[in-house]
Amino acid sequence: MVKEKLPSVNMMNTNLKVVVLGSENVGKTALSVRYLTKRFIGEYQSDTDSLYNASIELDDSPIQLQLLDCTEIAEIDDVLGRDQQLQWADAFIVVYDICNRDSFLSASKIIKSIRSVHSHTDSPILLIGNKLDLQHRRQTGFDEGHVMSLDQTCQFYELSAADGYHTVTHAFNSLFREAKVNKKALKINKFFKSNTEKRRNSFVAKIGDMFRR
């Protein structure tokens, strides 16, 4: 019996590609910069996507992180028009503003679009209700975000980019852990599928040779 040899550790080095999505002014960039630099930027406007490259350490393991901070998404067509980014990503962060009901509804549509594009895999998604420091102006309840996360099988946190980096770091790292495990599982499955296909082709070739003799 021939034993399958699993991919080596070097073959399984982790490179994570993560896309941050959400409506205008929900705090996507503030959250991204808070995680990467621990600094808070109050107001930031951009008409172009921003790609951040960073080397991080997660549970004593190095990760090469690419974090794509996308510009606002106002309509569902904006999400569907980002098919290339959705295909590119290993995981997703979807942000809404707890003080803006429309941004919550947009977040729901975004997640459904991600699930549609990645229908063959359970791509890890982190749903964030941002601006918890302004909860006196809340328009969306915690339970609503929690229910959405259960319906869409994703992680969920309510937090504030303005209040500190600890909660933001915890939320992001929780997603990255899931994405890391998910990506390694996909690599192993692909490895075994490839080897199975090779064995099948070899077997078919041998049978063909027997009949030609």
C-alpha positions as protocol buffer text, in pm:
chain_id: "A"
residue {
  index: 1
  type: MET
  ca { x: 0 y: 0 z: 0 }
}
residue {
  index: 2
  type: VAL
  ca { x: 142 y: 338 z: -102 }
}
residue {
  index: 3
  type: LYS
  ca { x: 110 y: 609 z: 159 }
}
residue {
  index: 4
  type: GLU
  ca { x: 12 y: 960 z: 53 }
}
residue {
  index: 5
  type: LYS
  ca { x: 272 y: 1218 z: 146 }
}
residue {
  index: 6
  type: LEU
  ca { x: 112 y: 1534 z: 280 }
}
residue {
  index: 7
  type: PRO
  ca { x: 231 y: 1875 z: 160 }
}
residue {
  index: 8
  type: SER
  ca { x: 539 y: 1989 z: 349 }
}
residue {
  index: 9
  type: VAL
  ca { x: 533 y: 2275 z: 595 }
}
residue {
  index: 10
  type: ASN
  ca { x: 698 y: 2498 z: 334 }
}
residue {
  index: 11
  type: MET
  ca { x: 418 y: 2423 z: 91 }
}
residue {
  index: 12
  type: MET
  ca { x: 168 y: 2534 z: 353 }
}
residue {
  index: 13
  type: ASN
  ca { x: 317 y: 2874 z: 441 }
}
residue {
  index: 14
  type: THR
  ca { x: 25 y: 3109 z: 500 }
}
residue {
  index: 15
  type: ASN
  ca { x: -47 y: 3401 z: 273 }
}
residue {
  index: 16
  type: LEU
  ca { x: -386 y: 3553 z: 343 }
}
residue {
  index: 17
  type: LYS
  ca { x: -577 y: 3783 z: 110 }
}
residue {
  index: 18
  type: VAL
  ca { x: -861 y: 3966 z: 283 }
}
residue {
  index: 19
  type: VAL
  ca { x: -1112 y: 4213 z: 140 }
}
residue {
  index: 20
  type: VAL
  ca { x: -1284 y: 4478 z: 356 }
}
residue {
  index: 21
  type: LEU
  ca { x: -1628 y: 4579 z: 228 }
}
residue {
  index: 22
  type: GLY
  ca { x: -1908 y: 4810 z: 338 }
}
residue {
  index: 23
  type: SER
  ca { x: -2101 y: 5128 z: 269 }
}
residue {
  index: 24
  type: GLU
  ca { x: -1961 y: 5479 z: 283 }
}
residue {
  index: 25
  type: ASN
  ca { x: -1846 y: 5616 z: 620 }
}
residue {
  index: 26
  type: VAL
  ca { x: -1885 y: 5292 z: 816 }
}
residue {
  index: 27
  type: GLY
  ca { x: -1518 y: 5296 z: 924 }
}
residue {
  index: 28
  type: LYS
  ca { x: -1355 y: 5040 z: 695 }
}
residue {
  index: 29
  type: THR
  ca { x: -1028 y: 5231 z: 667 }
}
residue {
  index: 30
  type: ALA
  ca { x: -1029 y: 5329 z: 1034 }
}
residue {
  index: 31
  type: LEU
  ca { x: -1058 y: 4961 z: 1130 }
}
residue {
  index: 32
  type: SER
  ca { x: -791 y: 4852 z: 882 }
}
residue {
  index: 33
  type: VAL
  ca { x: -542 y: 5117 z: 994 }
}
residue {
  index: 34
  type: ARG
  ca { x: -623 y: 5054 z: 1361 }
}
residue {
  index: 35
  type: TYR
  ca { x: -537 y: 4685 z: 1317 }
}
residue {
  index: 36
  type: LEU
  ca { x: -221 y: 4743 z: 1115 }
}
residue {
  index: 37
  type: THR
  ca { x: -75 y: 5040 z: 1305 }
}
residue {
  index: 38
  type: LYS
  ca { x: -276 y: 5062 z: 1634 }
}
residue {
  index: 39
  type: ARG
  ca { x: -349 y: 5425 z: 1539 }
}
residue {
  index: 40
  type: PHE
  ca { x: -694 y: 5574 z: 1493 }
}
residue {
  index: 41
  type: ILE
  ca { x: -781 y: 5802 z: 1203 }
}
residue {
  index: 42
  type: GLY
  ca { x: -1110 y: 5984 z: 1252 }
}
residue {
  index: 43
  type: GLU
  ca { x: -1200 y: 6090 z: 900 }
}
residue {
  index: 44
  type: TYR
  ca { x: -1071 y: 5945 z: 577 }
}
residue {
  index: 45
  type: GLN
  ca { x: -1210 y: 5979 z: 226 }
}
residue {
  index: 46
  type: SER
  ca { x: -1078 y: 5798 z: -79 }
}
residue {
  index: 47
  type: ASP
  ca { x: -1208 y: 5731 z: -427 }
}
residue {
  index: 48
  type: THR
  ca { x: -974 y: 5437 z: -483 }
}
residue {
  index: 49
  type: ASP
  ca { x: -920 y: 5099 z: -321 }
}
residue {
  index: 50
  type: SER
  ca { x: -619 y: 5066 z: -90 }
}
residue {
  index: 51
  type: LEU
  ca { x: -409 y: 4750 z: -69 }
}
residue {
  index: 52
  type: TYR
  ca { x: -206 y: 4706 z: 249 }
}
residue {
  index: 53
  type: ASN
  ca { x: 74 y: 4448 z: 269 }
}
residue {
  index: 54
  type: ALA
  ca { x: 192 y: 4344 z: 612 }
}
residue {
  index: 55
  type: SER
  ca { x: 386 y: 4067 z: 784 }
}
residue {
  index: 56
  type: ILE
  ca { x: 205 y: 3965 z: 1101 }
}
residue {
  index: 57
  type: GLU
  ca { x: 249 y: 3692 z: 1359 }
}
residue {
  index: 58
  type: LEU
  ca { x: -49 y: 3486 z: 1466 }
}
residue {
  index: 59
  type: ASP
  ca { x: -15 y: 3220 z: 1735 }
}
residue {
  index: 60
  type: ASP
  ca { x: 364 y: 3220 z: 1688 }
}
residue {
  index: 61
  type: SER
  ca { x: 330 y: 3163 z: 1313 }
}
residue {
  index: 62
  type: PRO
  ca { x: 420 y: 3420 z: 1043 }
}
residue {
  index: 63
  type: ILE
  ca { x: 153 y: 3530 z: 799 }
}
residue {
  index: 64
  type: GLN
  ca { x: 191 y: 3746 z: 489 }
}
residue {
  index: 65
  type: LEU
  ca { x: -125 y: 3954 z: 489 }
}
residue {
  index: 66
  type: GLN
  ca { x: -276 y: 4146 z: 198 }
}
residue {
  index: 67
  type: LEU
  ca { x: -566 y: 4361 z: 314 }
}
residue {
  index: 68
  type: LEU
  ca { x: -774 y: 4524 z: 40 }
}
residue {
  index: 69
  type: ASP
  ca { x: -977 y: 4818 z: 170 }
}
residue {
  index: 70
  type: CYS
  ca { x: -1248 y: 4881 z: -90 }
}
residue {
  index: 71
  type: THR
  ca { x: -1424 y: 5208 z: -157 }
}
residue {
  index: 72
  type: GLU
  ca { x: -1789 y: 5246 z: -69 }
}
residue {
  index: 73
  type: ILE
  ca { x: -2056 y: 5007 z: -191 }
}
residue {
  index: 74
  type: ALA
  ca { x: -2389 y: 5182 z: -239 }
}
residue {
  index: 75
  type: GLU
  ca { x: -2584 y: 4932 z: -445 }
}
residue {
  index: 76
  type: ILE
  ca { x: -2587 y: 4558 z: -496 }
}
residue {
  index: 77
  type: ASP
  ca { x: -2449 y: 4610 z: -848 }
}
residue {
  index: 78
  type: ASP
  ca { x: -2138 y: 4758 z: -687 }
}
residue {
  index: 79
  type: VAL
  ca { x: -2077 y: 4425 z: -515 }
}
residue {
  index: 80
  type: LEU
  ca { x: -2141 y: 4217 z: -824 }
}
residue {
  index: 81
  type: GLY
  ca { x: -1907 y: 4448 z: -1015 }
}
residue {
  index: 82
  type: ARG
  ca { x: -1630 y: 4345 z: -778 }
}
residue {
  index: 83
  type: ASP
  ca { x: -1634 y: 3983 z: -885 }
}
residue {
  index: 84
  type: GLN
  ca { x: -1256 y: 3986 z: -941 }
}
residue {
  index: 85
  type: GLN
  ca { x: -1186 y: 4100 z: -585 }
}
residue {
  index: 86
  type: LEU
  ca { x: -1434 y: 3851 z: -444 }
}
residue {
  index: 87
  type: GLN
  ca { x: -1268 y: 3566 z: -631 }
}
residue {
  index: 88
  type: TRP
  ca { x: -923 y: 3688 z: -523 }
}
residue {
  index: 89
  type: ALA
  ca { x: -990 y: 3686 z: -150 }
}
residue {
  index: 90
  type: ASP
  ca { x: -942 y: 3410 z: 107 }
}
residue {
  index: 91
  type: ALA
  ca { x: -1161 y: 3588 z: 362 }
}
residue {
  index: 92
  type: PHE
  ca { x: -1383 y: 3892 z: 401 }
}
residue {
  index: 93
  type: ILE
  ca { x: -1456 y: 4166 z: 653 }
}
residue {
  index: 94
  type: VAL
  ca { x: -1797 y: 4326 z: 609 }
}
residue {
  index: 95
  type: VAL
  ca { x: -1853 y: 4647 z: 807 }
}
residue {
  index: 96
  type: TYR
  ca { x: -2166 y: 4842 z: 893 }
}
residue {
  index: 97
  type: ASP
  ca { x: -2233 y: 5142 z: 1115 }
}
residue {
  index: 98
  type: ILE
  ca { x: -2468 y: 5061 z: 1405 }
}
residue {
  index: 99
  type: CYS
  ca { x: -2595 y: 5421 z: 1376 }
}
residue {
  index: 100
  type: ASN
  ca { x: -2687 y: 5380 z: 1009 }
}
residue {
  index: 101
  type: ARG
  ca { x: -2964 y: 5132 z: 931 }
}
residue {
  index: 102
  type: ASP
  ca { x: -2904 y: 5142 z: 556 }
}
residue {
  index: 103
  type: SER
  ca { x: -2542 y: 5032 z: 603 }
}
residue {
  index: 104
  type: PHE
  ca { x: -2667 y: 4726 z: 793 }
}
residue {
  index: 105
  type: LEU
  ca { x: -2902 y: 4634 z: 510 }
}
residue {
  index: 106
  type: SER
  ca { x: -2617 y: 4680 z: 262 }
}
residue {
  index: 107
  type: ALA
  ca { x: -2397 y: 4450 z: 472 }
}
residue {
  index: 108
  type: SER
  ca { x: -2660 y: 4177 z: 440 }
}
residue {
  index: 109
  type: LYS
  ca { x: -2660 y: 4210 z: 61 }
}
residue {
  index: 110
  type: ILE
  ca { x: -2280 y: 4208 z: 49 }
}
residue {
  index: 111
  type: ILE
  ca { x: -2257 y: 3884 z: 246 }
}
residue {
  index: 112
  type: LYS
  ca { x: -2517 y: 3717 z: 24 }
}
residue {
  index: 113
  type: SER
  ca { x: -2315 y: 3823 z: -283 }
}
residue {
  index: 114
  type: ILE
  ca { x: -1997 y: 3678 z: -133 }
}
residue {
  index: 115
  type: ARG
  ca { x: -2174 y: 3350 z: -65 }
}
residue {
  index: 116
  type: SER
  ca { x: -2300 y: 3350 z: -423 }
}
residue {
  index: 117
  type: VAL
  ca { x: -1955 y: 3400 z: -574 }
}
residue {
  index: 118
  type: HIS
  ca { x: -1791 y: 3152 z: -333 }
}
residue {
  index: 119
  type: SER
  ca { x: -2074 y: 2898 z: -346 }
}
residue {
  index: 120
  type: HIS
  ca { x: -1827 y: 2606 z: -366 }
}
residue {
  index: 121
  type: THR
  ca { x: -1649 y: 2700 z: -41 }
}
residue {
  index: 122
  type: ASP
  ca { x: -1739 y: 2833 z: 300 }
}
residue {
  index: 123
  type: SER
  ca { x: -1521 y: 3142 z: 277 }
}
residue {
  index: 124
  type: PRO
  ca { x: -1463 y: 3293 z: 622 }
}
residue {
  index: 125
  type: ILE
  ca { x: -1650 y: 3619 z: 681 }
}
residue {
  index: 126
  type: LEU
  ca { x: -1628 y: 3862 z: 972 }
}
residue {
  index: 127
  type: LEU
  ca { x: -1928 y: 4090 z: 1022 }
}
residue {
  index: 128
  type: ILE
  ca { x: -1845 y: 4404 z: 1221 }
}
residue {
  index: 129
  type: GLY
  ca { x: -2092 y: 4650 z: 1367 }
}
residue {
  index: 130
  type: ASN
  ca { x: -1870 y: 4956 z: 1408 }
}
residue {
  index: 131
  type: LYS
  ca { x: -1903 y: 5280 z: 1612 }
}
residue {
  index: 132
  type: LEU
  ca { x: -2010 y: 5119 z: 1938 }
}
residue {
  index: 133
  type: ASP
  ca { x: -1889 y: 5435 z: 2111 }
}
residue {
  index: 134
  type: LEU
  ca { x: -2194 y: 5606 z: 1956 }
}
residue {
  index: 135
  type: GLN
  ca { x: -2449 y: 5351 z: 2066 }
}
residue {
  index: 136
  type: HIS
  ca { x: -2677 y: 5624 z: 2202 }
}
residue {
  index: 137
  type: ARG
  ca { x: -2747 y: 5688 z: 1831 }
}
residue {
  index: 138
  type: ARG
  ca { x: -2793 y: 5320 z: 1752 }
}
residue {
  index: 139
  type: GLN
  ca { x: -3033 y: 5224 z: 1472 }
}
residue {
  index: 140
  type: THR
  ca { x: -2951 y: 4853 z: 1458 }
}
residue {
  index: 141
  type: GLY
  ca { x: -2962 y: 4623 z: 1758 }
}
residue {
  index: 142
  type: PHE
  ca { x: -2693 y: 4376 z: 1860 }
}
residue {
  index: 143
  type: ASP
  ca { x: -2940 y: 4088 z: 1821 }
}
residue {
  index: 144
  type: GLU
  ca { x: -3000 y: 4180 z: 1456 }
}
residue {
  index: 145
  type: GLY
  ca { x: -2631 y: 4153 z: 1376 }
}
residue {
  index: 146
  type: HIS
  ca { x: -2608 y: 3830 z: 1572 }
}
residue {
  index: 147
  type: VAL
  ca { x: -2902 y: 3676 z: 1384 }
}
residue {
  index: 148
  type: MET
  ca { x: -2750 y: 3778 z: 1050 }
}
residue {
  index: 149
  type: SER
  ca { x: -2422 y: 3613 z: 1144 }
}
residue {
  index: 150
  type: LEU
  ca { x: -2602 y: 3290 z: 1236 }
}
residue {
  index: 151
  type: ASP
  ca { x: -2802 y: 3294 z: 912 }
}
residue {
  index: 152
  type: GLN
  ca { x: -2491 y: 3354 z: 700 }
}
residue {
  index: 153
  type: THR
  ca { x: -2250 y: 3140 z: 907 }
}
residue {
  index: 154
  type: CYS
  ca { x: -2002 y: 3415 z: 983 }
}
residue {
  index: 155
  type: GLN
  ca { x: -1829 y: 3566 z: 1284 }
}
residue {
  index: 156
  type: PHE
  ca { x: -1977 y: 3878 z: 1442 }
}
residue {
  index: 157
  type: TYR
  ca { x: -1844 y: 4156 z: 1662 }
}
residue {
  index: 158
  type: GLU
  ca { x: -1975 y: 4492 z: 1770 }
}
residue {
  index: 159
  type: LEU
  ca { x: -1689 y: 4729 z: 1848 }
}
residue {
  index: 160
  type: SER
  ca { x: -1547 y: 5076 z: 1800 }
}
residue {
  index: 161
  type: ALA
  ca { x: -1236 y: 5160 z: 1599 }
}
residue {
  index: 162
  type: ALA
  ca { x: -1217 y: 5480 z: 1804 }
}
residue {
  index: 163
  type: ASP
  ca { x: -1206 y: 5312 z: 2146 }
}
residue {
  index: 164
  type: GLY
  ca { x: -883 y: 5117 z: 2112 }
}
residue {
  index: 165
  type: TYR
  ca { x: -706 y: 4849 z: 1917 }
}
residue {
  index: 166
  type: HIS
  ca { x: -746 y: 4547 z: 2147 }
}
residue {
  index: 167
  type: THR
  ca { x: -1099 y: 4451 z: 2040 }
}
residue {
  index: 168
  type: VAL
  ca { x: -1023 y: 4526 z: 1675 }
}
residue {
  index: 169
  type: THR
  ca { x: -711 y: 4308 z: 1691 }
}
residue {
  index: 170
  type: HIS
  ca { x: -903 y: 4027 z: 1860 }
}
residue {
  index: 171
  type: ALA
  ca { x: -1179 y: 4035 z: 1596 }
}
residue {
  index: 172
  type: PHE
  ca { x: -940 y: 4047 z: 1297 }
}
residue {
  index: 173
  type: ASN
  ca { x: -717 y: 3772 z: 1438 }
}
residue {
  index: 174
  type: SER
  ca { x: -1020 y: 3552 z: 1500 }
}
residue {
  index: 175
  type: LEU
  ca { x: -1105 y: 3575 z: 1129 }
}
residue {
  index: 176
  type: PHE
  ca { x: -744 y: 3518 z: 1024 }
}
residue {
  index: 177
  type: ARG
  ca { x: -726 y: 3200 z: 1235 }
}
residue {
  index: 178
  type: GLU
  ca { x: -1036 y: 3065 z: 1063 }
}
residue {
  index: 179
  type: ALA
  ca { x: -904 y: 3166 z: 721 }
}
residue {
  index: 180
  type: LYS
  ca { x: -568 y: 3003 z: 791 }
}
residue {
  index: 181
  type: VAL
  ca { x: -730 y: 2671 z: 882 }
}
residue {
  index: 182
  type: ASN
  ca { x: -968 y: 2693 z: 589 }
}
residue {
  index: 183
  type: LYS
  ca { x: -691 y: 2764 z: 339 }
}
residue {
  index: 184
  type: LYS
  ca { x: -476 y: 2475 z: 461 }
}
residue {
  index: 185
  type: ALA
  ca { x: -775 y: 2239 z: 440 }
}
residue {
  index: 186
  type: LEU
  ca { x: -839 y: 2350 z: 81 }
}
residue {
  index: 187
  type: LYS
  ca { x: -472 y: 2290 z: -7 }
}
residue {
  index: 188
  type: ILE
  ca { x: -478 y: 1939 z: 141 }
}
residue {
  index: 189
  type: ASN
  ca { x: -804 y: 1855 z: -37 }
}
residue {
  index: 190
  type: LYS
  ca { x: -660 y: 1983 z: -365 }
}
residue {
  index: 191
  type: PHE
  ca { x: -345 y: 1777 z: -306 }
}
residue {
  index: 192
  type: PHE
  ca { x: -538 y: 1454 z: -252 }
}
residue {
  index: 193
  type: LYS
  ca { x: -773 y: 1526 z: -541 }
}
residue {
  index: 194
  type: SER
  ca { x: -475 y: 1580 z: -772 }
}
residue {
  index: 195
  type: ASN
  ca { x: -306 y: 1258 z: -657 }
}
residue {
  index: 196
  type: THR
  ca { x: -630 y: 1060 z: -696 }
}
residue {
  index: 197
  type: GLU
  ca { x: -669 y: 1192 z: -1050 }
}
residue {
  index: 198
  type: LYS
  ca { x: -309 y: 1096 z: -1132 }
}
residue {
  index: 199
  type: ARG
  ca { x: -360 y: 742 z: -999 }
}
residue {
  index: 200
  type: ARG
  ca { x: -684 y: 706 z: -1195 }
}
residue {
  index: 201
  type: ASN
  ca { x: -516 y: 821 z: -1518 }
}
residue {
  index: 202
  type: SER
  ca { x: -225 y: 582 z: -1453 }
}
residue {
  index: 203
  type: PHE
  ca { x: -466 y: 293 z: -1396 }
}
residue {
  index: 204
  type: VAL
  ca { x: -660 y: 373 z: -1713 }
}
residue {
  index: 205
  type: ALA
  ca { x: -333 y: 388 z: -1910 }
}
residue {
  index: 206
  type: LYS
  ca { x: -224 y: 48 z: -1776 }
}
residue {
  index: 207
  type: ILE
  ca { x: -558 y: -110 z: -1869 }
}
residue {
  index: 208
  type: GLY
  ca { x: -525 y: 39 z: -2217 }
}
residue {
  index: 209
  type: ASP
  ca { x: -177 y: -112 z: -2253 }
}
residue {
  index: 210
  type: MET
  ca { x: -308 y: -455 z: -2149 }
}
residue {
  index: 211
  type: PHE
  ca { x: -575 y: -450 z: -2421 }
}
residue {
  index: 212
  type: ARG
  ca { x: -326 y: -335 z: -2685 }
}
residue {
  index: 213
  type: ARG
  ca { x: -92 y: -625 z: -2620 }
}
